[in-house]
Amino acid sequence: MTNNVASNKTQTLIKDKLKRPSMYEVILLNDDYTPMEFVVDVLMKYFGKDINQANEVMMHVHRNGTGLCGIYPFDIAETKVMQVMNYSIKNGHPLQCKMEKNK
């Protein structure tokens, strides 16, 4: 029984020391040149949105200037931003994407 108590204390200490990673919002920015269809394509390709979700986010970007694509740990958010930026450049569009620390 003593061994079980020690094990529980160790588990409690480990749980107390572990923190969840900071999360980051990946945000698309509106521009006057990128076609809406391309934005929908990006949202489906890189953020796993279905056609309805992608259209909803795209219209939010169009109407409000920015739109939330998803919330991820730093490394994943950074990778998604780079993927979107590279894909946009490769296809000749000025679509911008950024990440911000989730509040």
N, C-alpha and C positions, 0 to 999 in steps of 0.2 A: 504494500500500500504506500510506503514511503517513496518508492520509485515512481509511482503514478503521480503523486503530489509534485515531485520535482519536475516531472515531464510537463505537467500542466503549467507550472511557473515558467518554464523555458518557453513554452508556446505563447504564453501571455506576453513575455518580454519581447519575443520576436514580433508579435502582432503590433505591439506598442511602437516599435522602432520603424516598421515599414510604413511608407507613405505612398499614396497613389501618385502616379506621375501627373505633372501639370498638363492640362489639356489645352489645345489650341483650336480656334475656329479657322476654317479655311473659307475665304470670302472671295467671290467674284465681283469685279468692278465693271460698271456699265461704260460703254463707249458708243460713239455714233457710227462706227464702221463695221464691227463684227456682226455677221448675220445671226439672227435669232436661232436658226437651225444649227449653226456651229456651236452655240452655247448649249443647246439641248444635247448635241452629240457629246460634248465635253462632260456634261453632267452624267450622262449615261455611261460613258466609257471609263471615266476616272472615279466617279463617286457612287456607282451602282444604282443610280436612280432609274425608275421605270419611266416610260414616256410621260405619264401624267405628272409625276413628281418633278421631272426635269422641266416640263413646261411651266409648272407652278413657280419653281425657283427662277427660271429664266424671266418670267413676267415680273417677278419681284425685283430682280436686278434692273429690268427695263424701266419699271415705274419708280423705284426708290433709289437707284444708283448703286446699290450693293445687294448681295444675296448670300446667305449662308449655305455652303455646300455640305458641311459636316464638321464634326468636332472630333479631334484625334490627339494622341500623344505627339510630342514635338517632332520626333523623327518621321512619323507617318505624315503629319501635316506638311512638313518641309518637303518631303518627297512628292506629295500630291501637287503642291504649288509649283515645284520645278517641272513636273510632268505636264501640267496645264500650260505653263509658260513656253516650254519647248515645243509642244504640239501646236500652240497658237502661232509661234514664229515660223515653224515648218510649213504651216498652211497659209502664211501671209496675213494673219489677223493680229490686231493690236490688243486682243483680250488680255486683261491684267487680272492677276490672282494674288492674294496676300494672306498672311496668317496673323492672328492676334491671340494673345493669351485669353483664355476663357475666364470670365469673371466669376 
